[in-house]
Amino acid sequence: MTPAGWYGDPDDATQIRYWDGVAWTPHRSPLTAAAPVGIESYLKRDGDRVVVPASAIAGGLAPAACVPHQRAGGATAVKFVSKTPPWVYLTLFVGLIWPVIIAAILRKTVAAPAWPVCDRCTSERRRNLTWMWLSIATWVPGFLLFSILPSSTPEALTWVLIGVVALGPLIAAVWFSERASLSRAVRGEVSPDGFSVSFPTKVFPRPAAAAHASTTAAPTGSSGATYLPRH
């Protein structure tokens, strides 16, 4: 059961209200700097991931430090994106443009105006970009190889070369391009419905534990929504 204390008023976002441990009391007070609303107030654990409402992130809430590395980082505009379903990569066999079109249609985004990004996140992004361009550079010579193959080349070997030399680098390029975004560097992933952004629990452990504990029997407002205590 949620202990007695001052919590965000479920009927008025500009005030805090006293919960006596059983029910809301009529005692209210204006929400001041003494009771700030941080991103920790919105965290919820879902299995091995920590979920944050998309509205909280788009509204400018962010942790004090870079999420995966817990290091100080500059406030950077980050566009979080949803994960591309694995089956989309299979469409590479029918043409390069199809996976791009399908991924764009399925993709959900959440824009964070100022998310902490440390130097290690930036370094990971640059490394993935480098591997992406190297994969593309390997893919182009692969097609040149087919033009010089002798006509006597066994058909089985030809198909192996198509898979290894042509499709392999292409799939690798798409894979690395997915991870070359800042959203992947900071480990954020938008849900398929676009309503939340999740992070692995192992990189968001401390706030997740606090949020998980605070959700136990949390009081609800007249709308039925659960409001987490402010920290």
Backbone as a chain_set.jsonl record, in Angstrom:
{"seq": "MTPAGWYGDPDDATQIRYWDGVAWTPHRSPLTAAAPVGIESYLKRDGDRVVVPASAIAGGLAPAACVPHQRAGGATAVKFVSKTPPWVYLTLFVGLIWPVIIAAILRKTVAAPAWPVCDRCTSERRRNLTWMWLSIATWVPGFLLFSILPSSTPEALTWVLIGVVALGPLIAAVWFSERASLSRAVRGEVSPDGFSVSFPTKVFPRPAAAAHASTTAAPTGSSGATYLPRH", "coords": {"N": [[0.848, -1.193, 0.0], [0.477, 2.245, -0.736], [2.407, 4.573, 1.054], [1.482, 7.184, 3.41], [1.596, 10.609, 2.394], [2.753, 13.499, 0.49], [1.68, 13.857, -2.805], [1.518, 14.113, -6.429], [-1.35, 15.857, -7.436], [-4.04, 14.097, -8.701], [-6.164, 15.302, -9.918], [-5.472, 17.866, -10.518], [-2.871, 19.104, -12.113], [-1.204, 21.168, -11.365], [-0.89, 21.189, -8.675], [-0.026, 19.673, -5.477], [-1.16, 16.945, -3.436], [-2.415, 15.639, -0.346], [-2.048, 12.305, 0.581], [-3.473, 10.033, 2.736], [-2.736, 7.464, 3.188], [-4.824, 5.811, 2.861], [-6.875, 7.137, 1.508], [-7.424, 10.021, -0.628], [-6.998, 13.251, 0.795], [-8.578, 16.453, 1.541], [-6.558, 18.313, 1.586], [-4.417, 20.44, -0.104], [-1.65, 21.756, -2.03], [0.235, 24.246, -3.786], [2.195, 23.195, -6.581], [5.57, 23.36, -6.302], [9.043, 24.359, -6.643], [10.131, 22.772, -4.762], [9.036, 20.333, -5.044], [9.802, 18.875, -7.529], [9.052, 17.678, -10.828], [10.463, 15.031, -12.175], [12.027, 12.899, -14.676], [12.24, 10.468, -13.488], [9.884, 10.1, -12.117], [8.154, 9.007, -13.89], [8.985, 6.56, -14.75], [8.655, 3.088, -15.494], [8.929, -0.328, -14.858], [9.148, -2.963, -17.166], [9.415, -6.093, -17.561], [12.573, -6.822, -18.766], [13.09, -4.241, -19.392], [12.969, -0.642, -19.12], [10.326, 1.552, -19.136], [9.273, 4.608, -20.546], [6.866, 7.159, -20.781], [6.011, 8.459, -23.98], [5.109, 11.062, -24.134], [6.277, 12.312, -21.928], [9.008, 12.362, -22.578], [8.979, 13.764, -25.027], [8.081, 16.114, -23.987], [10.284, 17.229, -22.839], [11.51, 16.144, -20.575], [14.295, 14.538, -19.083], [17.031, 12.351, -18.153], [19.661, 13.045, -15.716], [22.157, 12.322, -16.555], [24.006, 10.624, -19.181], [22.308, 7.777, -20.317], [23.184, 4.955, -20.975], [25.888, 4.974, -20.159], [26.156, 6.462, -17.87], [27.444, 8.954, -17.67], [28.405, 12.404, -17.724], [26.87, 14.444, -20.153], [26.358, 16.403, -23.135], [23.368, 18.28, -23.681], [21.355, 17.123, -26.146], [19.464, 17.136, -29.164], [17.506, 14.39, -29.785], [16.141, 11.905, -31.821], [14.143, 9.39, -31.108], [13.513, 6.115, -32.298], [11.412, 3.432, -33.486], [11.986, -0.139, -33.388], [13.057, -1.886, -36.254], [11.174, -4.466, -37.657], [12.378, -7.846, -37.836], [11.573, -9.313, -40.139], [11.455, -7.502, -42.167], [13.962, -7.245, -43.256], [14.147, -9.429, -44.887], [12.975, -8.657, -47.227], [14.969, -7.609, -48.704], [15.766, -9.374, -50.6], [14.118, -9.005, -52.739], [14.648, -6.552, -53.678], [16.346, -3.419, -53.113], [14.973, -1.073, -52.462], [12.518, -1.739, -51.296], [12.709, -2.644, -48.489], [13.449, -0.207, -47.369], [11.228, 1.454, -47.867], [9.173, 0.015, -46.51], [10.168, -0.022, -43.87], [10.135, 2.709, -43.33], [7.396, 3.212, -43.342], [6.478, 1.677, -41.176], [7.859, 2.75, -39.056], [7.965, 4.407, -35.913], [8.351, 7.497, -34.218], [9.832, 9.488, -31.609], [10.56, 12.616, -30.495], [13.139, 13.935, -28.603], [13.879, 16.903, -27.071], [16.179, 17.688, -25.625], [18.405, 15.602, -24.777], [20.698, 13.85, -22.714], [23.826, 13.14, -24.092], [26.732, 11.394, -24.125], [30.366, 11.373, -24.665], [31.113, 8.768, -25.249], [28.801, 7.642, -26.319], [28.631, 9.125, -28.684], [30.979, 8.253, -29.885], [30.401, 5.523, -30.319], [28.36, 5.778, -32.188], [29.735, 6.94, -34.359], [31.454, 4.82, -34.94], [29.669, 2.822, -35.817], [28.685, 4.1, -38.087], [31.004, 4.134, -39.618], [31.41, 1.367, -40.089], [29.115, 0.899, -41.548], [29.566, 2.342, -43.949], [31.845, 1.021, -44.818], [30.764, -1.485, -45.333], [29.07, -0.88, -47.467], [30.998, -0.085, -49.279], [32.234, -2.523, -49.733], [30.209, -3.925, -50.911], [29.764, -2.853, -53.485], [32.122, -3.581, -55.115], [31.525, -6.272, -55.174], [29.57, -6.738, -57.119], [31.047, -6.169, -59.365], [32.686, -8.327, -59.401], [31.06, -10.405, -60.322], [30.865, -9.804, -62.979], [33.218, -10.643, -64.069], [33.32, -13.304, -63.7], [33.965, -16.542, -64.939], [32.126, -18.276, -67.481], [31.982, -20.929, -66.983], [31.731, -21.294, -64.296], [30.496, -23.116, -61.544], [27.004, -23.455, -60.844], [26.141, -23.638, -58.193], [28.269, -22.493, -56.793], [28.09, -19.916, -57.766], [25.69, -18.994, -56.621], [26.444, -19.047, -53.949], [28.378, -17.059, -53.945], [26.767, -14.896, -54.567], [25.247, -14.684, -52.246], [27.234, -14.278, -50.236], [29.063, -12.288, -51.161], [27.491, -10.286, -52.331], [24.763, -9.994, -51.148], [25.42, -10.249, -48.436], [27.18, -8.01, -47.547], [25.314, -5.99, -48.094], [23.14, -6.483, -46.359], [24.548, -6.186, -43.986], [25.21, -3.467, -44.16], [22.69, -2.247, -43.94], [22.014, -3.128, -41.4], [24.008, -1.936, -39.754], [23.447, 0.73, -40.295], [21.029, 1.059, -39.009], [21.888, 1.13, -36.401], [23.391, 3.354, -36.283], [22.238, 5.644, -35.447], [21.523, 8.298, -33.091], [19.588, 7.587, -31.252], [19.827, 4.819, -31.018], [22.373, 4.727, -29.978], [22.044, 5.756, -27.417], [20.48, 3.825, -26.414], [17.685, 3.853, -26.564], [14.344, 2.91, -27.463], [11.479, 3.101, -29.379], [8.129, 2.133, -28.723], [6.04, -0.193, -30.608], [3.499, 0.99, -30.903], [4.045, 3.631, -30.578], [3.654, 5.058, -28.215], [5.39, 5.048, -26.078], [8.813, 5.03, -24.834], [11.438, 2.787, -24.471], [14.097, 1.447, -22.417], [16.942, -0.673, -21.863], [16.895, -2.446, -18.779], [19.318, -2.835, -17.481], [20.867, -0.639, -18.092], [19.516, 1.405, -17.028], [19.246, 1.228, -14.215], [19.045, 2.203, -11.433], [17.036, 4.372, -11.26], [14.936, 2.845, -12.239], [14.468, 0.894, -10.306], [13.553, 2.458, -8.187], [11.253, 3.562, -9.3], [9.808, 1.254, -9.79], [9.247, 0.356, -7.228], [7.621, 2.4, -6.32], [5.289, 2.109, -7.713], [3.655, 0.333, -6.476], [0.485, -0.318, -5.466], [-0.276, 2.339, -6.032], [-1.969, 5.492, -5.665], [-4.973, 6.393, -7.426], [-6.526, 8.689, -9.721], [-9.624, 10.423, -10.516], [-9.872, 9.846, -13.173], [-8.902, 7.346, -13.432], [-6.293, 6.875, -14.031], [-2.97, 5.984, -13.072], [-0.936, 7.625, -10.743], [2.357, 8.337, -10.117], [4.333, 8.736, -7.157], [6.007, 11.842, -6.526], [9.493, 12.52, -6.647]], "CA": [[0.0, 0.0, 0.0], [1.249, 3.472, -0.828], [2.455, 5.257, 2.351], [0.948, 8.536, 3.469], [2.55, 11.612, 1.955], [2.321, 14.451, -0.533], [1.856, 13.341, -4.161], [0.879, 14.93, -7.446], [-2.81, 15.803, -7.403], [-4.522, 13.498, -9.944], [-7.204, 16.138, -10.516], [-4.923, 19.181, -10.844], [-1.425, 18.906, -12.308], [-0.445, 22.299, -10.827], [-0.855, 21.114, -7.222], [0.209, 18.397, -4.827], [-2.275, 16.647, -2.538], [-1.992, 14.698, 0.693], [-2.63, 10.952, 0.616], [-3.316, 9.613, 4.131], [-2.435, 6.039, 3.226], [-6.038, 5.095, 2.499], [-7.638, 7.919, 0.532], [-7.011, 11.409, -0.8], [-7.585, 14.217, 1.722], [-8.821, 17.738, 0.859], [-5.404, 19.199, 1.737], [-3.666, 20.642, -1.343], [-0.636, 22.808, -2.004], [0.759, 24.475, -5.144], [3.409, 22.466, -6.947], [6.674, 24.311, -6.308], [10.357, 23.796, -6.965], [10.477, 21.795, -3.722], [8.52, 19.034, -5.463], [9.967, 18.864, -8.981], [8.613, 16.501, -11.582], [11.558, 14.556, -12.994], [11.698, 11.748, -15.505], [12.14, 9.297, -12.605], [8.499, 9.943, -11.676], [7.36, 8.372, -14.935], [9.569, 5.283, -15.142], [7.952, 1.859, -15.119], [9.664, -1.511, -15.307], [8.378, -3.939, -17.931], [10.36, -7.168, -17.857], [13.972, -6.406, -18.722], [13.201, -2.89, -19.941], [12.362, 0.468, -18.397], [9.446, 2.235, -20.088], [8.99, 6.01, -20.265], [5.846, 7.653, -21.711], [6.52, 9.31, -25.054], [4.753, 12.449, -23.847], [7.244, 12.854, -20.972], [10.257, 12.634, -23.297], [8.732, 14.847, -25.98], [7.886, 17.331, -23.207], [11.568, 17.777, -22.406], [12.091, 15.469, -19.408], [15.459, 13.73, -19.43], [17.863, 12.053, -16.978], [20.747, 13.998, -15.493], [23.379, 11.851, -17.215], [23.833, 9.682, -20.289], [21.691, 6.567, -19.78], [23.959, 3.704, -20.989], [27.229, 5.054, -19.583], [26.101, 7.231, -16.632], [28.449, 10.002, -17.745], [27.873, 13.715, -18.087], [26.815, 14.621, -21.6], [25.684, 17.599, -23.589], [21.959, 18.143, -24.045], [21.299, 16.984, -27.607], [18.178, 16.726, -29.73], [17.563, 12.991, -30.189], [14.883, 11.35, -32.321], [14.046, 7.968, -30.831], [12.754, 5.418, -33.337], [11.031, 2.06, -33.168], [12.842, -1.177, -33.96], [12.592, -2.459, -37.51], [10.912, -5.911, -37.518], [13.362, -8.662, -38.573], [11.098, -9.797, -41.436], [11.655, -6.466, -43.189], [15.246, -7.491, -43.916], [13.964, -10.461, -45.908], [12.569, -8.019, -48.48], [16.17, -7.255, -49.473], [15.907, -10.319, -51.702], [13.315, -8.566, -53.883], [15.05, -5.211, -54.083], [16.852, -2.567, -52.041], [14.055, 0.004, -52.11], [11.376, -2.212, -50.521], [12.887, -2.544, -47.031], [13.487, 1.212, -46.991], [9.84, 1.943, -47.866], [8.416, -0.659, -45.452], [10.674, 0.452, -42.579], [9.662, 4.079, -43.141], [5.958, 3.165, -43.041], [6.264, 1.085, -39.859], [8.64, 3.426, -38.018], [7.388, 5.392, -35.013], [9.415, 8.343, -33.685], [9.578, 10.383, -30.485], [11.659, 13.588, -30.49], [13.555, 14.475, -27.309], [14.545, 18.17, -27.379], [17.49, 17.842, -24.971], [18.728, 14.334, -24.103], [22.153, 13.781, -22.478], [24.597, 12.237, -24.96], [28.134, 11.522, -23.733], [31.345, 11.165, -25.718], [31.122, 7.355, -25.63], [27.668, 7.444, -27.233], [29.022, 9.7, -29.971], [31.995, 7.378, -30.462], [29.722, 4.321, -30.815], [27.635, 6.154, -33.404], [30.722, 7.093, -35.437], [31.963, 3.495, -35.287], [28.651, 2.155, -36.629], [28.667, 4.764, -39.397], [32.189, 3.668, -40.349], [31.135, 0.007, -40.552], [28.087, 0.973, -42.583], [30.186, 2.757, -45.214], [32.737, -0.063, -45.252], [29.905, -2.532, -45.908], [28.649, -0.407, -48.789], [32.177, -0.113, -50.153], [32.474, -3.921, -50.078], [29.078, -4.383, -51.729], [29.933, -2.414, -54.878], [33.03, -4.471, -55.851], [30.937, -7.593, -55.324], [28.902, -6.817, -58.409], [32.092, -6.199, -60.394], [33.211, -9.69, -59.424], [30.2, -11.238, -61.156], [31.076, -9.504, -64.4], [34.437, -11.299, -64.565], [33.249, -14.746, -63.461], [33.898, -17.329, -66.178], [30.837, -18.938, -67.712], [32.073, -22.31, -66.504], [31.592, -21.323, -62.833], [29.338, -23.928, -61.128], [25.85, -22.673, -60.41], [26.104, -23.606, -56.733], [29.26, -21.502, -56.36], [27.563, -18.598, -58.128], [24.719, -18.604, -55.608], [27.176, -18.765, -52.717], [28.989, -15.738, -54.111], [25.699, -13.893, -54.488], [24.89, -14.514, -50.843], [28.336, -13.797, -49.409], [29.699, -11.08, -51.679], [26.522, -9.242, -52.676], [23.732, -9.765, -50.145], [26.026, -10.127, -47.104], [27.514, -6.613, -47.243], [24.115, -5.161, -48.153], [22.435, -6.677, -45.092], [25.385, -5.573, -42.947], [25.079, -2.015, -44.276], [21.38, -1.87, -43.375], [22.075, -3.407, -39.959], [24.816, -0.903, -39.106], [22.775, 2.026, -40.431], [20.02, 1.096, -37.953], [22.563, 1.402, -35.132], [24.203, 4.563, -36.41], [21.462, 6.797, -34.993], [21.746, 8.64, -31.684], [18.636, 6.862, -30.406], [20.406, 3.501, -30.736], [23.556, 4.929, -29.146], [21.624, 5.957, -26.027], [19.739, 2.596, -26.091], [16.244, 4.062, -26.528], [13.582, 2.242, -28.517], [10.063, 3.459, -29.323], [7.226, 0.984, -28.805], [5.366, -0.275, -31.91], [2.349, 1.895, -30.986], [4.535, 5.003, -30.526], [3.229, 5.735, -27.0], [6.411, 5.025, -25.041], [10.203, 4.749, -25.205], [11.979, 1.878, -23.454], [15.541, 1.299, -22.307], [17.275, -1.889, -21.112], [16.971, -2.225, -17.339], [20.705, -2.843, -17.018], [21.483, 0.674, -18.263], [18.69, 2.393, -16.343], [18.887, 0.397, -13.061], [18.67, 2.853, -10.18], [15.704, 4.969, -11.333], [13.934, 1.807, -12.482], [14.144, 0.251, -9.039], [12.749, 3.392, -7.41], [9.94, 3.674, -9.928], [9.11, -0.017, -9.624], [8.751, 0.291, -5.859], [6.598, 3.406, -6.103], [4.056, 1.775, -8.411], [2.877, -0.612, -5.691], [-0.753, 0.238, -4.913], [-0.259, 3.792, -6.147], [-3.31, 6.036, -5.719], [-5.458, 6.76, -8.752], [-7.433, 9.821, -9.757], [-10.964, 10.154, -11.019], [-9.786, 9.348, -14.54], [-8.466, 5.954, -13.389], [-4.867, 6.791, -14.332], [-2.118, 5.858, -11.891], [0.021, 8.699, -10.619], [3.465, 7.918, -9.291], [4.787, 9.774, -6.231], [7.104, 12.705, -6.968], [10.705, 12.32, -5.831]], "C": [[0.88, 1.238, 0.0], [1.242, 4.201, 0.514], [1.871, 6.662, 2.267], [2.019, 9.529, 3.059], [1.943, 12.531, 0.919], [2.672, 13.901, -1.917], [1.195, 14.31, -5.146], [-0.63, 14.742, -7.419], [-3.322, 15.23, -8.722], [-5.587, 14.332, -10.644], [-6.704, 17.517, -10.922], [-3.409, 19.071, -10.904], [-0.59, 20.035, -11.726], [-0.313, 22.235, -9.305], [-0.406, 19.729, -6.746], [-0.893, 18.21, -3.783], [-1.851, 15.574, -1.55], [-2.8, 13.407, 0.636], [-2.387, 10.404, 2.01], [-3.007, 8.131, 4.293], [-3.621, 5.191, 2.847], [-6.796, 5.814, 1.397], [-7.048, 9.319, 0.42], [-7.71, 12.285, 0.235], [-7.847, 15.521, 0.967], [-7.632, 18.682, 0.917], [-4.586, 19.239, 0.445], [-2.654, 21.755, -1.152], [-0.114, 23.0, -3.417], [2.04, 23.68, -5.38], [4.529, 23.482, -7.104], [7.968, 23.603, -6.653], [10.779, 22.751, -5.938], [9.977, 20.399, -4.078], [8.595, 18.927, -6.984], [9.477, 17.567, -9.609], [9.764, 16.095, -12.504], [11.151, 13.334, -13.789], [11.56, 10.489, -14.654], [10.709, 9.041, -12.146], [7.657, 9.156, -12.664], [7.873, 6.992, -15.337], [8.736, 4.106, -14.653], [8.722, 0.672, -15.679], [8.723, -2.476, -16.004], [9.335, -5.039, -18.364], [11.794, -6.686, -17.711], [14.171, -5.012, -19.306], [12.511, -1.881, -19.024], [11.596, 1.302, -19.406], [9.163, 3.654, -19.612], [7.917, 6.477, -21.245], [6.45, 8.592, -22.75], [6.242, 10.78, -24.767], [5.74, 13.096, -22.879], [8.547, 13.23, -21.665], [10.082, 13.786, -24.28], [8.532, 16.169, -25.263], [9.157, 17.899, -22.624], [12.176, 17.127, -21.185], [13.229, 14.555, -19.854], [16.252, 13.432, -18.162], [19.012, 13.043, -16.866], [22.014, 13.614, -16.239], [23.021, 10.92, -18.359], [23.349, 8.343, -19.736], [22.618, 5.344, -19.816], [25.291, 3.773, -20.26], [27.283, 5.833, -18.278], [27.225, 8.262, -16.562], [27.781, 11.308, -18.116], [27.924, 13.862, -19.603], [26.071, 15.885, -21.965], [24.243, 17.32, -23.962], [21.827, 18.203, -25.558], [19.905, 16.583, -28.051], [18.32, 15.306, -30.279], [16.19, 12.558, -30.679], [14.897, 9.846, -32.092], [13.151, 7.316, -31.892], [12.422, 4.011, -32.876], [11.949, 1.081, -33.881], [12.234, -1.716, -35.25], [12.365, -3.956, -37.341], [11.897, -6.724, -38.36], [12.894, -9.087, -39.964], [11.289, -8.765, -42.54], [12.953, -6.712, -43.956], [15.13, -8.558, -45.007], [13.568, -9.856, -47.249], [13.764, -7.524, -49.281], [16.332, -8.16, -50.686], [15.092, -9.902, -52.921], [13.645, -7.132, -54.291], [15.419, -4.343, -52.896], [15.817, -1.56, -51.562], [12.926, -0.454, -51.201], [11.588, -2.162, -49.018], [12.918, -1.1, -46.546], [12.077, 1.772, -46.873], [9.055, 1.348, -46.704], [8.855, -0.169, -44.075], [10.174, 1.86, -42.281], [8.188, 4.114, -42.765], [5.716, 2.683, -41.611], [6.9, 1.891, -38.731], [7.819, 4.448, -37.24], [8.535, 6.195, -34.396], [8.917, 9.176, -32.503], [10.78, 11.318, -30.393], [11.909, 14.109, -29.086], [14.331, 15.762, -27.573], [15.933, 18.315, -26.775], [17.792, 16.6, -24.144], [20.235, 14.264, -23.898], [22.838, 12.716, -23.339], [26.075, 12.434, -24.631], [29.066, 11.217, -24.902], [31.397, 9.696, -26.158], [29.964, 7.019, -26.56], [28.02, 7.944, -28.628], [30.042, 8.821, -30.671], [31.373, 6.106, -31.031], [28.992, 4.622, -32.125], [28.596, 6.293, -34.581], [31.247, 5.736, -35.894], [30.96, 2.733, -36.153], [28.534, 2.776, -38.014], [29.841, 4.296, -40.254], [31.958, 2.271, -40.912], [30.069, -0.005, -41.636], [28.696, 1.327, -43.931], [31.166, 1.715, -45.736], [31.938, -1.2, -45.891], [29.442, -2.142, -47.306], [29.809, -0.466, -49.776], [32.509, -1.534, -50.587], [31.411, -4.447, -51.032], [29.276, -4.032, -53.201], [30.917, -3.3, -55.645], [32.46, -5.875, -56.039], [30.245, -7.777, -56.661], [29.915, -6.847, -59.557], [32.676, -7.6, -60.528], [32.384, -10.584, -60.337], [30.452, -11.014, -62.643], [32.304, -10.198, -64.967], [34.433, -12.806, -64.282], [33.192, -15.496, -64.791], [32.559, -18.051, -66.291], [30.829, -20.373, -67.203], [31.929, -22.424, -64.987], [30.362, -22.137, -62.442], [28.215, -23.052, -60.575], [25.784, -22.54, -58.889], [27.062, -22.55, -56.186], [28.773, -20.087, -56.652], [26.575, -18.104, -57.075], [25.375, -18.302, -54.267], [27.804, -17.386, -52.778], [27.957, -14.631, -54.03], [25.346, -13.609, -53.028], [25.975, -13.856, -50.02], [28.85, -12.439, -49.861], [28.71, -9.948, -51.923], [25.54, -8.968, -51.547], [24.306, -9.584, -48.741], [26.371, -8.692, -46.745], [26.301, -5.695, -47.243], [23.326, -5.253, -46.851], [23.226, -6.034, -43.952], [25.263, -4.057, -42.963], [23.774, -1.532, -43.663], [21.402, -2.042, -41.86], [22.842, -2.322, -39.219], [24.168, 0.478, -39.214], [21.685, 2.185, -39.373], [20.646, 1.521, -36.63], [23.429, 2.646, -35.168], [23.446, 5.815, -35.974], [21.757, 7.06, -33.519], [20.804, 7.876, -30.767], [19.153, 5.476, -30.066], [21.617, 3.64, -29.811], [23.183, 5.103, -27.677], [20.66, 4.866, -25.572], [18.22, 2.773, -26.017], [15.543, 3.42, -27.707], [12.09, 2.549, -28.345], [9.221, 2.192, -29.471], [6.52, 0.968, -30.152], [4.169, 0.668, -32.043], [2.759, 3.368, -30.887], [4.215, 5.749, -29.251], [4.294, 5.779, -25.9], [7.783, 4.756, -25.644], [10.778, 3.877, -24.102], [13.492, 1.803, -23.55], [15.821, -0.01, -21.568], [17.419, -1.582, -19.627], [18.41, -2.105, -16.861], [21.392, -1.498, -17.205], [20.662, 1.78, -17.601], [18.275, 1.797, -14.988], [18.356, 1.151, -11.852], [17.299, 3.525, -10.245], [14.616, 3.918, -11.495], [13.509, 1.147, -11.182], [13.248, 1.149, -8.198], [11.344, 3.488, -7.972], [9.127, 2.411, -9.728], [8.5, -0.112, -8.23], [7.584, 1.244, -5.661], [5.293, 3.078, -6.788], [3.164, 0.846, -7.596], [1.687, 0.086, -5.053], [-0.773, 1.75, -4.952], [-1.674, 4.318, -6.258], [-3.688, 6.427, -7.129], [-6.447, 7.89, -8.648], [-8.77, 9.42, -10.333], [-10.957, 9.601, -12.425], [-9.372, 7.898, -14.589], [-6.995, 5.789, -13.676], [-4.072, 6.704, -13.038], [-1.083, 6.965, -11.877], [1.132, 8.263, -9.672], [3.863, 9.05, -8.355], [5.943, 10.56, -6.827], [8.296, 12.508, -6.044], [11.448, 13.654, -5.727]], "O": [[1.915, 1.269, 0.666], [0.167, 4.43, 1.07], [1.781, 7.249, 1.189], [3.202, 9.33, 3.334], [0.788, 12.377, 0.519], [3.817, 13.527, -2.172], [0.429, 15.194, -4.762], [-1.128, 13.617, -7.384], [-3.068, 15.817, -9.774], [-5.887, 14.107, -11.817], [-7.418, 18.262, -11.593], [-2.744, 18.957, -9.875], [0.625, 19.886, -11.598], [0.3, 23.115, -8.7], [-0.408, 18.758, -7.502], [-1.484, 19.179, -3.306], [-1.035, 14.709, -1.867], [-4.031, 13.406, 0.64], [-1.239, 10.308, 2.444], [-3.017, 7.607, 5.407], [-3.478, 4.005, 2.547], [-7.299, 5.186, 0.466], [-6.268, 9.745, 1.272], [-8.889, 12.081, 0.521], [-7.37, 15.672, -0.157], [-7.695, 19.767, 0.339], [-4.121, 18.207, -0.039], [-2.772, 22.582, -0.249], [-0.023, 22.037, -4.177], [2.86, 23.52, -4.476], [4.445, 24.372, -7.951], [7.985, 22.401, -6.92], [11.67, 21.942, -6.198], [10.421, 19.405, -3.503], [7.562, 18.893, -7.654], [9.493, 16.506, -8.986], [10.008, 16.757, -13.512], [10.06, 12.794, -13.601], [10.857, 9.553, -15.034], [10.351, 7.909, -11.822], [6.57, 8.688, -12.324], [7.264, 6.325, -16.173], [8.188, 4.125, -13.551], [9.118, 0.675, -16.844], [7.638, -2.774, -15.504], [9.987, -4.935, -19.403], [12.184, -6.197, -16.651], [15.287, -4.642, -19.672], [11.604, -2.218, -18.263], [12.154, 1.716, -20.423], [8.855, 3.883, -18.442], [8.042, 6.217, -22.441], [7.301, 9.421, -22.429], [7.045, 11.646, -25.116], [6.016, 14.291, -22.985], [9.127, 14.279, -21.384], [10.929, 14.676, -24.361], [8.775, 17.231, -25.837], [9.124, 18.946, -21.978], [13.27, 17.518, -20.777], [13.131, 13.882, -20.88], [16.158, 14.183, -17.191], [19.3, 13.786, -17.805], [22.854, 14.467, -16.525], [21.877, 10.483, -18.487], [23.929, 7.828, -18.78], [22.829, 4.734, -18.768], [25.787, 2.75, -19.787], [28.33, 5.874, -17.631], [27.873, 8.422, -15.528], [26.723, 11.322, -18.744], [28.89, 13.458, -20.25], [25.25, 16.38, -21.193], [23.925, 16.257, -24.495], [22.151, 19.217, -26.177], [19.241, 15.784, -27.39], [19.163, 15.053, -31.14], [15.184, 12.82, -30.019], [15.585, 9.113, -32.802], [12.158, 7.9, -32.324], [13.073, 3.467, -31.984], [12.609, 1.432, -34.86], [11.031, -1.971, -35.318], [13.281, -4.661, -36.917], [12.216, -6.331, -39.482], [13.711, -9.211, -40.877], [11.285, -9.113, -43.721], [13.041, -6.427, -45.151], [15.929, -8.581, -45.942], [13.795, -10.464, -48.294], [13.603, -7.066, -50.412], [16.953, -7.777, -51.678], [15.342, -10.388, -54.024], [12.983, -6.567, -55.161], [14.875, -4.507, -51.804], [15.785, -1.226, -50.378], [12.415, 0.34, -50.412], [10.708, -1.671, -48.312], [12.466, -0.803, -45.44], [11.756, 2.473, -45.914], [8.354, 2.066, -45.991], [8.017, 0.075, -43.206], [9.832, 2.18, -41.142], [7.771, 4.947, -41.961], [4.851, 3.213, -40.914], [6.52, 1.733, -37.571], [7.081, 5.245, -37.818], [9.583, 5.629, -34.083], [7.738, 9.519, -32.416], [11.908, 10.853, -30.227], [11.009, 14.659, -28.45], [15.36, 15.715, -28.248], [16.784, 18.994, -27.349], [17.477, 16.546, -22.955], [20.989, 14.585, -24.817], [22.468, 11.542, -23.308], [26.613, 13.522, -24.834], [28.618, 10.85, -25.988], [31.695, 9.413, -27.319], [30.112, 6.213, -27.479], [27.745, 7.279, -29.626], [29.995, 8.651, -31.89], [31.768, 5.654, -32.105], [29.007, 3.814, -33.054], [28.306, 5.817, -35.678], [31.46, 5.518, -37.087], [31.35, 2.072, -37.115], [28.312, 2.073, -39.0], [29.699, 4.088, -41.459], [32.269, 2.011, -42.074], [30.117, -0.833, -42.545], [28.387, 0.696, -44.942], [31.308, 1.54, -46.946], [32.378, -1.803, -46.869], [29.425, -2.97, -48.217], [29.643, -0.838, -50.938], [33.013, -1.738, -51.692], [31.685, -5.313, -51.862], [28.978, -4.849, -54.072], [30.583, -3.743, -56.744], [32.862, -6.589, -56.956], [30.323, -8.845, -57.267], [29.673, -7.471, -60.591], [33.104, -8.012, -61.606], [32.933, -11.427, -61.047], [30.274, -11.919, -63.459], [32.438, -10.338, -66.182], [35.404, -13.503, -64.577], [32.434, -15.108, -65.68], [31.944, -18.39, -65.28], [29.763, -20.959, -67.015], [31.995, -23.527, -64.443], [29.276, -21.877, -62.961], [28.463, -22.038, -59.923], [25.425, -21.489, -58.358], [26.734, -21.812, -55.257], [29.018, -19.168, -55.871], [26.614, -16.938, -56.68], [24.93, -17.418, -53.534], [27.776, -16.634, -51.804], [28.227, -13.556, -53.494], [25.169, -12.459, -52.626], [25.695, -12.982, -49.2], [29.05, -11.542, -49.042], [29.049, -8.779, -51.743], [25.477, -7.85, -51.036], [23.739, -8.844, -47.937], [25.896, -8.193, -45.725], [26.255, -4.728, -46.482], [22.894, -4.239, -46.304], [22.647, -5.414, -43.06], [25.219, -3.425, -41.908], [23.75, -0.528, -42.951], [20.875, -1.206, -41.126], [22.393, -1.839, -38.18], [24.326, 1.306, -38.317], [21.436, 3.29, -38.892], [20.003, 2.198, -35.828], [24.122, 2.959, -34.199], [23.955, 6.926, -36.117], [22.186, 6.165, -32.791], [21.164, 7.55, -29.636], [18.948, 4.997, -28.951], [21.861, 2.779, -28.965], [23.911, 4.655, -26.792], [20.087, 4.953, -24.486], [17.535, 1.916, -25.458], [16.077, 3.386, -28.816], [11.513, 2.285, -27.29], [9.558, 1.295, -30.244], [6.406, 2.015, -30.79], [3.845, 1.105, -33.147], [1.93, 4.256, -31.086], [4.464, 6.952, -29.172], [4.118, 6.472, -24.898], [7.909, 4.32, -26.789], [10.625, 4.19, -22.921], [14.088, 2.056, -24.598], [15.02, -0.42, -20.728], [18.005, -0.564, -19.259], [18.691, -1.349, -15.93], [22.399, -1.23, -16.55], [21.058, 2.946, -17.609], [17.098, 1.845, -14.633], [17.321, 0.778, -11.299], [16.465, 3.28, -9.374], [13.514, 4.066, -10.967], [12.327, 0.872, -10.977], [12.301, 0.677, -7.569], [10.364, 3.495, -7.227], [7.915, 2.469, -9.521], [7.381, -0.595, -8.064], [6.654, 0.935, -4.916], [4.274, 3.699, -6.487], [2.024, 0.594, -7.988], [1.849, 0.968, -4.209], [-1.237, 2.387, -4.006], [-2.516, 3.671, -6.881], [-2.823, 6.756, -7.94], [-7.127, 8.049, -7.634], [-9.026, 8.247, -10.604], [-11.919, 8.956, -12.842], [-9.463, 7.262, -15.639], [-6.476, 4.676, -13.58], [-4.46, 7.286, -12.026], [-0.425, 7.218, -12.886], [0.861, 7.862, -8.541], [3.742, 10.218, -8.724], [6.768, 10.003, -7.553], [8.146, 12.35, -4.832], [12.498, 13.728, -5.088]]}, "num_chains": 1, "name": "protein.A"}
